[in-house]
């Protein structure tokens, strides 16, 4: 590393995007992950697709009860 860096021509906030969406990690317990990974493999779909579909169905059930 250098002793000093010249930021005199830098632009503050050049890459800031207030509307950027962030994907947060979701951590599943090992047994839950193993179960759904096996089911996704059996059905020939991606794990994230299967989990998202299941969560959407749960949301629909929850909203239907309101």
N, C-alpha and C positions, 0 to 999 in steps of 0.2 A: 504494500500500500504506500501511497505517497504521504509525505509529511503534511501537505496542504492540498486542497482542491479549490478550484476557482468556480464559484457559482454565480459570478456577477452577471452572466448572460442567461441564467436559468429562469424559467417561468413557473411561478407558483400555481399549482392546481392544473397543470397542463393535461394530466391524464385523469383528473377527477371526473367521475360521472355519477351525479346524484341519483340517477334512475337505474343504476347497475343492479342486476339481480345477483344475489349470492346463493350458491348451493352449499348448504350446511351439511356436514356429515351426520349421518344417523348410525348409531352403533347398536347392533342387535346382539343379544346374548348368543353364545356359540350354538346352543341347541336349536334356537329359533332359526338362525342363519343356515345351519346344516339342513334342517327340515325343508325350508323354502328353497334352498339351492337344489336339493334333490328333486322336489316337485317341479321346479322350473326346468330342470334338465329333462325330466320325464316328458314334460309337455312341449319341450323344444322352444322355450321362450327365454328371454333374458330375465335374470333375477330382478333387476330394477323395474322392468315392465310388469312382472307378476305382482310384486309388492305394491306398486302404484295402483294397479287395477284393484287389488284387494282393499287398499285404503280408500279408493274412490267409492267402492261399494259400501264400505262402512260409513263414509260420510253421507251417502244417500240414505242409508238406514237411519242414521242419527237425525238427519233433516226431516225424514218422513214421520218421525215420532213427535216432533215439535208441535 
